Amino acid sequence: MQPRWFPLLWLAAGLLLLPPAALAGTPKPWTEVPEAVRQTVLARGGKAGQTVDLEPGTRQGQAVYEASVKDAKGRTVDLVITADGKLVGTKSDDSADAAAERVARRKQLLAGVKFSHPREITHPFLPLARLGQDVLQGHEGAHKVRVERTARPEQQKVFKINGQSVAALVVEDRTFLDGRLEEVAVDYFAQDDAGNVYYLGEEVTDYDEKGKVKDHEGSWMLGKDTQTPGLILPAQLKVGAKFKSEDVSGEIDETDEVVALTETVTVPAGTYTNCLKIKETLADGSVEYKYYAPGVGVVREMPADGDEQLLSHRQL
């Protein structure tokens, strides 16, 4: 539930970027580009010797580079890469086409949708209306991670969808990294009359090592940053089904796929059968997996370099 832009800012998988008109990169000869960056460019379809732009500013102390390559469909895309070779985002020149496709998806997604009791989220695999608090614990890389996921029914935010006023259910995630509060994310969800669960936005606050607010990267909101809600879980699930839990921009995009419906998952909180397994493909191409247990919700999250498992589950 997650990567989110503002009218004058682009957030590319955690990298803060100004639009092309405001950001003028400095072309660098291939030989002056860090080796790690060159390797990423080559691995993504670039050519040795091509020009790579050094962008203004840094990300976590690292210089940022941008290189144009051709994707699998022959379209020109710009790779956004930090000096250590990490691909942190992509940008496409086909923004007009992408926007048109997004409008078409929104029309199809919301055709005839009604919200009579949007906060009564009773989806078999995501019964948020009954959630008290879930605690997940594990690791990401070498770091210990703890996520405290708490329903906040006392809070409310109203969105406009198809001319309807939709009151969202609020869920707060507090993420601790090696015992230090790293992020607080407030997420907004709603369920339509057919049982589909939508993702309407998130408000993120990141903290530095001293416990001070660092930034709000990753925040986005339906009606402000996009007119298309994400679909967290459709009412009808079948293996191979795909949907978008985030459909905001080229940089804020997540495509989900139902991988299995009969998984058995053993975590500290217990053993769960007939679990739903979802494959999440993020905007930068990275893949994560989530497991949902019937009547419980998320019991395991597996980012690319981590594993977080349900430690405790409390219902209201």
GICOR-V45787 format. One record per pair of residues at least 12 apart in sequence whose ideal C-beta (glycine too) atoms are under 10 Angstrom apart, sorted by the first residue. I is the first residue (numbers start at 1). J is the second residue. If there is no record, write none. Layout:
i:I j:J
i:I j:J
This chain:
i:1 j:149
i:1 j:171
i:1 j:173
i:1 j:185
i:1 j:187
i:1 j:189
i:1 j:199
i:1 j:202
i:1 j:218
i:1 j:230
i:1 j:232
i:1 j:245
i:1 j:246
i:1 j:254
i:1 j:280
i:1 j:290
i:1 j:298
i:2 j:14
i:2 j:173
i:2 j:185
i:2 j:187
i:2 j:199
i:2 j:202
i:2 j:204
i:2 j:218
i:2 j:220
i:2 j:230
i:2 j:245
i:2 j:246
i:2 j:252
i:2 j:254
i:2 j:280
i:2 j:282
i:2 j:288
i:2 j:303
i:3 j:15
i:3 j:88
i:3 j:89
i:3 j:217
i:3 j:218
i:3 j:220
i:3 j:246
i:3 j:248
i:3 j:249
i:3 j:251
i:3 j:252
i:3 j:253
i:3 j:254
i:3 j:282
i:3 j:283
i:3 j:284
i:4 j:201
i:4 j:202
i:4 j:204
i:4 j:216
i:4 j:217
i:4 j:218
i:4 j:219
i:4 j:220
i:4 j:221
i:4 j:225
i:4 j:226
i:4 j:246
i:4 j:248
i:4 j:249
i:4 j:251
i:4 j:252
i:5 j:17
i:5 j:19
i:5 j:219
i:5 j:220
i:5 j:225
i:5 j:226
i:5 j:248
i:5 j:249
i:5 j:250
i:5 j:251
i:5 j:252
i:6 j:216
i:6 j:219
i:6 j:220
i:6 j:221
i:6 j:224
i:6 j:225
i:7 j:19
i:7 j:224
i:7 j:225
i:8 j:21
i:8 j:22
i:9 j:22
i:9 j:217
i:9 j:225
i:10 j:22
i:10 j:23
i:10 j:80
i:10 j:89
i:10 j:91
i:10 j:249
i:10 j:250
i:10 j:251
i:10 j:252
i:11 j:89
i:11 j:204
i:11 j:215
i:11 j:216
i:11 j:217
i:11 j:218
i:11 j:219
i:11 j:220
i:11 j:225
i:11 j:248
i:11 j:249
i:11 j:251
i:11 j:252
i:12 j:59
i:12 j:64
i:12 j:78
i:12 j:80
i:12 j:87
i:12 j:88
i:12 j:89
i:12 j:90
i:12 j:91
i:12 j:249
i:12 j:250
i:12 j:251
i:12 j:252
i:12 j:283
i:12 j:284
i:13 j:80
i:13 j:86
i:13 j:87
i:13 j:88
i:13 j:89
i:13 j:90
i:13 j:217
i:13 j:218
i:13 j:251
i:13 j:252
i:13 j:253
i:13 j:282
i:13 j:283
i:13 j:284
i:13 j:285
i:13 j:286
i:14 j:59
i:14 j:60
i:14 j:86
i:14 j:88
i:14 j:89
i:14 j:206
i:14 j:215
i:14 j:217
i:14 j:218
i:14 j:251
i:14 j:284
i:15 j:55
i:15 j:57
i:15 j:59
i:15 j:60
i:15 j:62
i:15 j:64
i:15 j:80
i:15 j:81
i:15 j:82
i:15 j:86
i:15 j:87
i:15 j:88
i:15 j:89
i:15 j:217
i:15 j:251
i:15 j:284
i:16 j:57
i:16 j:59
i:16 j:64
i:16 j:215
i:16 j:217
i:17 j:55
i:17 j:56
i:17 j:57
i:17 j:59
i:17 j:64
i:17 j:66
i:17 j:80
i:17 j:88
i:17 j:89
i:17 j:91
i:17 j:251
i:18 j:55
i:18 j:56
i:18 j:57
i:19 j:91
i:20 j:66
i:20 j:78
i:20 j:91
i:20 j:93
i:22 j:56
i:23 j:53
i:23 j:55
i:23 j:56
i:23 j:57
i:23 j:64
i:23 j:66
i:24 j:53
i:24 j:55
i:24 j:56
i:25 j:51
i:25 j:52
i:25 j:53
i:25 j:54
i:25 j:55
i:25 j:56
i:25 j:64
i:25 j:65
i:25 j:66
i:25 j:67
i:25 j:78
i:26 j:52
i:26 j:53
i:26 j:54
i:26 j:55
i:26 j:56
i:27 j:51
i:27 j:52
i:27 j:53
i:27 j:54
i:28 j:51
i:28 j:52
i:28 j:53
i:28 j:54
i:28 j:63
i:28 j:65
i:28 j:67
i:29 j:49
i:29 j:50
i:29 j:51
i:29 j:52
i:30 j:46
i:30 j:47
i:30 j:48
i:30 j:49
i:30 j:50
i:30 j:51
i:30 j:52
i:30 j:67
i:31 j:49
i:32 j:52
i:32 j:54
i:33 j:50
i:33 j:51
i:33 j:52
i:33 j:53
i:33 j:54
i:33 j:63
i:33 j:65
i:33 j:67
i:33 j:81
i:33 j:83
i:34 j:52
i:34 j:62
i:34 j:63
i:34 j:65
i:34 j:81
i:34 j:82
i:34 j:83
i:34 j:84
i:34 j:85
i:35 j:83
i:35 j:85
i:36 j:65
i:36 j:81
i:36 j:82
i:36 j:83
i:36 j:84
i:36 j:85
i:36 j:86
i:37 j:52
i:37 j:54
i:37 j:63
i:37 j:64
i:37 j:65
i:37 j:66
i:37 j:67
i:37 j:79
i:37 j:81
i:37 j:82
i:37 j:83
i:37 j:84
i:37 j:85
i:37 j:86
i:37 j:87
i:38 j:50
i:38 j:52
i:38 j:65
i:38 j:67
i:38 j:81
i:38 j:85
i:39 j:81
i:39 j:85
i:40 j:65
i:40 j:67
i:40 j:79
i:40 j:81
i:40 j:82
i:40 j:84
i:40 j:85
i:40 j:86
i:40 j:87
i:41 j:65
i:41 j:66
i:41 j:67
i:41 j:68
i:41 j:69
i:41 j:79
i:41 j:81
i:41 j:85
i:41 j:87
i:42 j:67
i:42 j:69
i:43 j:69
i:43 j:79
i:43 j:85
i:43 j:87
i:44 j:67
i:44 j:69
i:44 j:70
i:44 j:71
i:44 j:77
i:44 j:79
i:44 j:81
i:44 j:87
i:44 j:90
i:44 j:285
i:45 j:67
i:45 j:68
i:45 j:69
i:45 j:70
i:45 j:71
i:45 j:72
i:45 j:77
i:45 j:79
i:46 j:67
i:46 j:68
i:46 j:69
i:46 j:70
i:46 j:79
i:47 j:67
i:47 j:69
i:47 j:70
i:50 j:67
i:50 j:68
i:50 j:69
i:51 j:67
i:51 j:68
i:52 j:65
i:52 j:66
i:52 j:67
i:52 j:68
i:52 j:79
i:52 j:81
i:53 j:65
i:53 j:66
i:53 j:67
i:53 j:68
i:53 j:78
i:54 j:66
i:54 j:83
i:55 j:80
i:55 j:81
i:55 j:82
i:58 j:82
i:58 j:83
i:59 j:80
i:59 j:82
i:59 j:83
i:59 j:84
i:59 j:86
i:59 j:88
i:60 j:82
i:60 j:84
i:60 j:86
i:60 j:88
i:61 j:82
i:61 j:83
i:62 j:81
i:62 j:82
i:62 j:83
i:62 j:84
i:62 j:85
i:62 j:86
i:62 j:88
i:63 j:81
i:63 j:82
i:63 j:83
i:63 j:84
i:64 j:80
i:64 j:81
i:64 j:82
i:64 j:83
i:64 j:88
i:64 j:89
i:65 j:79
i:65 j:80
i:65 j:81
i:65 j:82
i:65 j:83
i:65 j:85
i:66 j:78
i:66 j:79
i:66 j:80
i:66 j:81
i:66 j:89
i:66 j:90
i:66 j:91
i:67 j:79
i:67 j:80
i:67 j:81
i:68 j:91
i:68 j:93
i:69 j:90
i:71 j:90
i:71 j:92
i:71 j:94
i:73 j:94
i:75 j:92
i:75 j:93
i:75 j:94
i:75 j:97
i:76 j:91
i:76 j:92
i:76 j:93
i:76 j:94
i:77 j:90
i:77 j:91
i:77 j:92
i:77 j:93
i:77 j:94
i:77 j:250
i:78 j:90
i:78 j:91
i:78 j:92
i:78 j:93
i:79 j:91
i:79 j:284
i:80 j:251
i:80 j:284
i:86 j:284
i:87 j:284
i:87 j:285
i:87 j:286
i:88 j:251
i:88 j:283
i:88 j:284
i:89 j:250
i:89 j:251
i:89 j:252
i:89 j:283
i:89 j:284
i:90 j:250
i:90 j:251
i:90 j:253
i:90 j:283
i:90 j:284
i:90 j:285
i:91 j:249
i:91 j:250
i:91 j:251
i:92 j:249
i:92 j:250
i:92 j:251
i:94 j:250
i:95 j:249
i:95 j:250
i:98 j:249
i:98 j:250
i:98 j:253
i:99 j:249
i:99 j:250
i:101 j:247
i:102 j:226
i:102 j:227
i:102 j:228
i:102 j:244
i:102 j:247
i:102 j:248
i:102 j:249
i:102 j:250
i:102 j:253
i:103 j:227
i:103 j:228
i:105 j:228
i:105 j:231
i:105 j:243
i:105 j:244
i:105 j:247
i:106 j:161
i:106 j:162
i:106 j:226
i:106 j:227
i:106 j:228
i:106 j:229
i:106 j:247
i:107 j:228
i:109 j:196
i:109 j:198
i:109 j:228
i:109 j:229
i:109 j:230
i:109 j:231
i:109 j:234
i:109 j:243
i:109 j:244
i:109 j:247
i:110 j:161
i:110 j:162
i:110 j:164
i:110 j:192
i:110 j:198
i:110 j:227
i:110 j:228
i:110 j:229
i:111 j:162
i:112 j:162
i:112 j:192
i:112 j:193
i:112 j:194
i:113 j:161
i:113 j:162
i:113 j:164
i:113 j:166
i:113 j:192
i:113 j:193
i:113 j:194
i:113 j:196
i:113 j:198
i:113 j:229
i:114 j:161
i:114 j:162
i:114 j:164
i:114 j:166
i:114 j:192
i:114 j:193
i:114 j:194
i:115 j:159
i:115 j:161
i:115 j:162
i:115 j:164
i:115 j:165
i:115 j:166
i:115 j:167
i:115 j:168
i:115 j:190
i:115 j:191
i:115 j:192
i:115 j:193
i:115 j:198
i:116 j:164
i:116 j:191
i:116 j:192
i:116 j:193
i:117 j:129
i:117 j:167
i:117 j:190
i:117 j:191
i:117 j:192
i:117 j:193
i:118 j:158
i:118 j:159
i:118 j:161
i:118 j:164
i:118 j:165
i:118 j:166
i:118 j:167
i:118 j:168
i:118 j:169
i:118 j:189
i:118 j:190
i:118 j:191
i:118 j:192
i:118 j:193
i:118 j:197
i:118 j:198
i:118 j:200
i:119 j:153
i:119 j:156
i:119 j:166
i:119 j:167
i:119 j:168
i:119 j:169
i:119 j:170
i:119 j:189
i:119 j:190
i:119 j:191
i:120 j:169
i:120 j:190
i:120 j:191
i:121 j:151
i:121 j:168
i:121 j:169
i:121 j:171
i:121 j:189
i:121 j:190
i:121 j:191
i:121 j:195
i:121 j:197
i:121 j:198
i:121 j:232
i:121 j:233
i:121 j:297
i:122 j:191
i:122 j:195
i:122 j:197
i:123 j:189
i:123 j:191
i:123 j:195
i:123 j:196
i:123 j:197
i:123 j:232
i:123 j:233
i:123 j:234
i:123 j:235
i:123 j:237
i:123 j:292
i:123 j:297
i:124 j:195
i:124 j:233
i:124 j:235
i:124 j:237
i:124 j:274
i:124 j:276
i:124 j:292
i:124 j:293
i:124 j:294
i:124 j:295
i:124 j:296
i:124 j:297
i:125 j:197
i:125 j:232
i:125 j:233
i:125 j:237
i:125 j:261
i:125 j:274
i:125 j:275
i:125 j:276
i:125 j:278
i:125 j:291
i:125 j:292
i:125 j:293
i:125 j:294
i:125 j:295
i:125 j:296
i:125 j:297
i:125 j:298
i:126 j:189
i:126 j:191
i:126 j:197
i:126 j:232
i:126 j:233
i:126 j:276
i:126 j:292
i:126 j:296
i:126 j:297
i:126 j:298
i:127 j:191
i:127 j:197
i:127 j:294
i:127 j:295
i:127 j:296
i:127 j:297
i:127 j:315
i:128 j:149
i:128 j:151
i:128 j:153
i:128 j:169
i:128 j:170
i:128 j:171
i:128 j:187
i:128 j:189
i:128 j:190
i:128 j:191
i:128 j:197
i:128 j:232
i:128 j:297
i:129 j:151
i:129 j:153
i:129 j:169
i:129 j:189
i:129 j:191
i:129 j:315
i:129 j:316
i:130 j:151
i:130 j:295
i:130 j:296
i:130 j:297
i:130 j:314
i:130 j:315
i:130 j:316
i:131 j:149
i:131 j:150
i:131 j:151
i:131 j:152
i:131 j:153
i:131 j:169
i:131 j:171
i:131 j:296
i:131 j:297
i:131 j:313
i:131 j:314
i:131 j:315
i:131 j:316
i:132 j:149
i:132 j:150
i:132 j:151
i:132 j:153
i:132 j:312
i:132 j:313
i:132 j:314
i:132 j:315
i:132 j:316
i:133 j:148
i:133 j:149
i:133 j:150
i:133 j:151
i:133 j:171
i:133 j:172
i:133 j:312
i:133 j:313
i:133 j:314
i:133 j:315
i:133 j:316
i:134 j:147
i:134 j:148
i:134 j:149
i:134 j:150
i:134 j:151
i:134 j:171
i:134 j:173
i:134 j:269
i:134 j:296
i:134 j:297
i:134 j:298
i:134 j:299
i:134 j:310
i:134 j:311
i:134 j:312
i:134 j:313
i:134 j:314
i:134 j:315
i:135 j:147
i:135 j:148
i:135 j:149
i:135 j:150
i:135 j:174
i:135 j:268
i:135 j:269
i:135 j:308
i:135 j:309
i:135 j:310
i:135 j:311
i:135 j:312
i:135 j:313
i:135 j:314
i:136 j:148
i:136 j:149
i:136 j:173
i:136 j:175
i:136 j:267
i:136 j:268
i:136 j:269
i:136 j:298
i:136 j:299
i:136 j:300
i:136 j:301
i:136 j:307
i:136 j:308
i:136 j:309
i:136 j:310
i:136 j:311
i:136 j:312
i:136 j:313
i:137 j:176
i:137 j:267
i:137 j:268
i:137 j:269
i:137 j:307
i:137 j:308
i:137 j:309
i:137 j:310
i:137 j:311
i:137 j:312
i:138 j:267
i:138 j:268
i:138 j:300
i:138 j:301
i:138 j:302
i:138 j:303
i:138 j:306
i:138 j:307
i:138 j:308
i:138 j:309
i:138 j:310
i:138 j:311
i:139 j:177
i:139 j:178
i:139 j:303
i:139 j:305
i:139 j:306
i:139 j:307
i:139 j:308
i:140 j:175
i:140 j:177
i:140 j:301
i:140 j:303
i:140 j:304
i:140 j:305
i:140 j:306
i:140 j:307
i:140 j:308
i:141 j:303
i:141 j:304
i:141 j:305
i:141 j:306
i:142 j:178
i:142 j:305
i:142 j:306
i:143 j:176
i:143 j:177
i:143 j:178
i:143 j:179
i:143 j:180
i:143 j:182
i:143 j:305
i:143 j:306
i:144 j:176
i:144 j:177
i:144 j:178
i:144 j:179
i:145 j:175
i:145 j:176
i:145 j:177
i:145 j:178
i:145 j:182
i:145 j:301
i:145 j:303
i:145 j:306
i:145 j:307
i:145 j:308
i:146 j:174
i:146 j:175
i:146 j:176
i:146 j:177
i:146 j:178
i:146 j:179
i:146 j:181
i:146 j:182
i:146 j:308
i:146 j:311
i:147 j:173
i:147 j:174
i:147 j:175
i:147 j:176
i:147 j:183
i:147 j:185
i:147 j:298
i:147 j:301
i:147 j:308
i:147 j:310
i:147 j:311
i:148 j:172
i:148 j:173
i:148 j:174
i:148 j:175
i:148 j:176
i:148 j:181
i:148 j:184
i:148 j:311
i:148 j:312
i:149 j:171
i:149 j:172
i:149 j:173
i:149 j:174
i:149 j:175
i:149 j:185
i:149 j:187
i:149 j:297
i:149 j:298
i:149 j:310
i:149 j:313
i:150 j:170
i:150 j:171
i:150 j:172
i:150 j:173
i:150 j:174
i:150 j:314
i:151 j:169
i:151 j:170
i:151 j:171
i:151 j:172
i:151 j:189
i:151 j:314
i:151 j:315
i:151 j:316
i:152 j:169
i:152 j:170
i:152 j:171
i:152 j:172
i:152 j:186
i:152 j:187
i:153 j:169
i:153 j:170
i:153 j:171
i:153 j:316
i:154 j:170
i:155 j:168
i:155 j:169
i:155 j:170
i:155 j:171
i:155 j:172
i:155 j:186
i:155 j:188
i:156 j:168
i:156 j:169
i:156 j:170
i:156 j:188
i:157 j:169
i:157 j:170
i:157 j:186
i:157 j:188
i:157 j:190
i:157 j:200
i:157 j:201
i:157 j:203
i:157 j:221
i:157 j:222
i:158 j:188
i:158 j:223
i:159 j:188
i:159 j:190
i:159 j:198
i:159 j:200
i:159 j:201
i:159 j:221
i:159 j:222
i:159 j:223
i:159 j:224
i:159 j:229
i:160 j:222
i:160 j:223
i:160 j:227
i:161 j:190
i:161 j:192
i:161 j:198
i:161 j:200
i:161 j:222
i:161 j:223
i:161 j:227
i:161 j:229
i:162 j:192
i:164 j:192
i:166 j:188
i:166 j:190
i:166 j:191
i:166 j:192
i:166 j:198
i:166 j:200
i:166 j:222
i:166 j:229
i:167 j:188
i:167 j:190
i:168 j:187
i:168 j:188
i:168 j:189
i:168 j:190
i:168 j:191
i:168 j:198
i:168 j:199
i:168 j:200
i:168 j:201
i:168 j:222
i:168 j:229
i:169 j:187
i:169 j:188
i:169 j:189
i:169 j:190
i:169 j:191
i:169 j:197
i:169 j:200
i:170 j:186
i:170 j:187
i:170 j:188
i:170 j:189
i:170 j:203
i:171 j:185
i:171 j:186
i:171 j:187
i:171 j:188
i:171 j:189
i:171 j:202
i:171 j:297
i:172 j:184
i:172 j:185
i:172 j:186
i:172 j:187
i:172 j:203
i:173 j:185
i:173 j:186
i:173 j:187
i:173 j:202
i:173 j:204
i:175 j:206
i:175 j:207
i:175 j:308
i:177 j:207
i:177 j:209
i:178 j:209
i:180 j:207
i:180 j:208
i:180 j:209
i:180 j:210
i:180 j:211
i:181 j:205
i:181 j:206
i:181 j:207
i:181 j:211
i:182 j:206
i:182 j:207
i:182 j:208
i:182 j:209
i:182 j:214
i:183 j:204
i:183 j:205
i:183 j:206
i:183 j:207
i:183 j:214
i:183 j:217
i:183 j:218
i:184 j:203
i:184 j:204
i:184 j:205
i:184 j:206
i:184 j:207
i:184 j:213
i:185 j:202
i:185 j:203
i:185 j:204
i:185 j:205
i:185 j:206
i:185 j:218
i:185 j:219
i:186 j:201
i:186 j:202
i:186 j:203
i:186 j:204
i:186 j:205
i:186 j:219
i:187 j:199
i:187 j:200
i:187 j:201
i:187 j:202
i:187 j:203
i:187 j:204
i:187 j:232
i:188 j:200
i:188 j:201
i:188 j:202
i:188 j:203
i:188 j:221
i:188 j:222
i:188 j:229
i:189 j:201
i:189 j:229
i:189 j:230
i:189 j:232
i:189 j:233
i:190 j:222
i:190 j:229
i:190 j:232
i:191 j:232
i:191 j:233
i:191 j:235
i:192 j:229
i:192 j:231
i:192 j:235
i:193 j:235
i:194 j:234
i:194 j:235
i:194 j:236
i:195 j:233
i:195 j:234
i:195 j:235
i:195 j:236
i:196 j:229
i:196 j:231
i:196 j:232
i:196 j:233
i:196 j:234
i:196 j:235
i:196 j:236
i:196 j:243
i:197 j:230
i:197 j:231
i:197 j:232
i:197 j:233
i:197 j:234
i:197 j:235
i:197 j:245
i:198 j:222
i:198 j:228
i:198 j:229
i:198 j:230
i:198 j:231
i:198 j:232
i:198 j:233
i:198 j:234
i:198 j:245
i:199 j:220
i:199 j:222
i:199 j:229
i:199 j:230
i:199 j:231
i:199 j:232
i:199 j:233
i:199 j:244
i:199 j:245
i:199 j:246
i:199 j:247
i:199 j:254
i:200 j:220
i:200 j:221
i:200 j:222
i:200 j:223
i:200 j:226
i:200 j:229
i:200 j:230
i:200 j:232
i:201 j:219
i:201 j:220
i:201 j:221
i:201 j:222
i:201 j:223
i:201 j:224
i:201 j:225
i:201 j:226
i:201 j:229
i:201 j:230
i:201 j:246
i:201 j:248
i:202 j:218
i:202 j:219
i:202 j:220
i:202 j:221
i:202 j:230
i:202 j:246
i:203 j:216
i:203 j:218
i:203 j:219
i:203 j:220
i:203 j:221
i:204 j:216
i:204 j:217
i:204 j:218
i:204 j:219
i:204 j:220
i:205 j:217
i:205 j:218
i:205 j:219
i:206 j:218
i:206 j:219
i:218 j:252
i:220 j:246
i:220 j:248
i:220 j:249
i:220 j:252
i:221 j:248
i:222 j:248
i:225 j:248
i:225 j:249
i:225 j:252
i:226 j:246
i:226 j:247
i:226 j:248
i:226 j:249
i:226 j:252
i:227 j:247
i:227 j:248
i:228 j:244
i:228 j:246
i:228 j:247
i:228 j:248
i:229 j:244
i:229 j:245
i:229 j:246
i:229 j:247
i:229 j:248
i:230 j:243
i:230 j:244
i:230 j:245
i:230 j:246
i:230 j:247
i:230 j:248
i:230 j:252
i:230 j:253
i:230 j:254
i:230 j:256
i:231 j:243
i:231 j:244
i:231 j:245
i:231 j:246
i:231 j:247
i:231 j:256
i:232 j:244
i:232 j:245
i:232 j:246
i:232 j:256
i:232 j:278
i:233 j:245
i:233 j:256
i:233 j:258
i:233 j:276
i:233 j:278
i:233 j:292
i:233 j:297
i:234 j:256
i:234 j:258
i:237 j:258
i:237 j:261
i:237 j:276
i:237 j:278
i:237 j:292
i:238 j:258
i:238 j:261
i:239 j:257
i:239 j:258
i:239 j:259
i:239 j:260
i:239 j:261
i:239 j:262
i:239 j:276
i:239 j:277
i:240 j:257
i:240 j:258
i:240 j:259
i:241 j:256
i:241 j:257
i:241 j:258
i:241 j:278
i:242 j:255
i:242 j:256
i:242 j:257
i:242 j:258
i:242 j:279
i:242 j:281
i:243 j:255
i:243 j:256
i:243 j:257
i:243 j:258
i:243 j:278
i:244 j:256
i:245 j:278
i:245 j:280
i:245 j:290
i:246 j:280
i:246 j:282
i:246 j:283
i:248 j:283
i:249 j:283
i:250 j:283
i:251 j:283
i:251 j:284
i:252 j:282
i:252 j:283
i:253 j:281
i:253 j:282
i:253 j:283
i:253 j:284
i:254 j:280
i:254 j:281
i:254 j:282
i:254 j:283
i:254 j:288
i:255 j:279
i:255 j:280
i:255 j:281
i:255 j:282
i:255 j:283
i:256 j:278
i:256 j:279
i:256 j:280
i:256 j:281
i:256 j:288
i:256 j:290
i:257 j:277
i:257 j:278
i:257 j:279
i:257 j:280
i:257 j:281
i:257 j:287
i:258 j:276
i:258 j:277
i:258 j:278
i:258 j:279
i:259 j:276
i:259 j:277
i:259 j:278
i:259 j:279
i:259 j:289
i:259 j:290
i:259 j:291
i:260 j:274
i:260 j:275
i:260 j:276
i:260 j:277
i:260 j:278
i:260 j:279
i:260 j:291
i:261 j:274
i:261 j:275
i:261 j:276
i:261 j:277
i:261 j:292
i:261 j:294
i:262 j:274
i:262 j:275
i:262 j:276
i:262 j:277
i:263 j:275
i:263 j:276
i:263 j:277
i:263 j:291
i:263 j:292
i:263 j:293
i:263 j:299
i:263 j:300
i:264 j:291
i:264 j:293
i:265 j:277
i:265 j:291
i:265 j:292
i:265 j:293
i:265 j:299
i:265 j:300
i:265 j:309
i:265 j:310
i:266 j:299
i:266 j:300
i:266 j:309
i:267 j:291
i:267 j:293
i:267 j:299
i:267 j:300
i:267 j:307
i:267 j:308
i:267 j:309
i:267 j:310
i:267 j:311
i:267 j:313
i:268 j:299
i:268 j:309
i:268 j:310
i:268 j:311
i:268 j:312
i:269 j:293
i:269 j:296
i:269 j:299
i:269 j:300
i:269 j:309
i:269 j:310
i:269 j:311
i:269 j:312
i:269 j:313
i:270 j:293
i:270 j:296
i:270 j:299
i:270 j:310
i:270 j:312
i:270 j:313
i:271 j:293
i:271 j:299
i:272 j:291
i:272 j:292
i:272 j:293
i:272 j:294
i:272 j:295
i:272 j:296
i:272 j:299
i:272 j:300
i:272 j:310
i:272 j:313
i:273 j:293
i:273 j:294
i:274 j:293
i:274 j:294
i:275 j:290
i:275 j:291
i:275 j:292
i:275 j:293
i:275 j:294
i:275 j:296
i:275 j:298
i:275 j:299
i:275 j:300
i:276 j:290
i:276 j:291
i:276 j:292
i:276 j:293
i:276 j:294
i:276 j:298
i:276 j:299
i:277 j:289
i:277 j:290
i:277 j:291
i:277 j:292
i:277 j:300
i:277 j:302
i:278 j:290
i:278 j:291
i:278 j:292
i:278 j:298
i:279 j:302
i:280 j:301
i:280 j:302
i:280 j:303
i:282 j:303
i:282 j:304
i:286 j:303
i:286 j:304
i:286 j:305
i:287 j:302
i:287 j:303
i:287 j:304
i:288 j:301
i:288 j:302
i:288 j:303
i:288 j:304
i:288 j:305
i:288 j:306
i:289 j:301
i:289 j:302
i:289 j:303
i:289 j:304
i:289 j:307
i:290 j:302
i:290 j:303
i:290 j:308
i:291 j:309
i:291 j:310
i:293 j:310
i:293 j:313
i:295 j:313
i:295 j:315
i:296 j:310
i:296 j:313
i:296 j:315
i:297 j:310
i:297 j:313
i:297 j:315
i:298 j:310
i:298 j:313
i:299 j:313
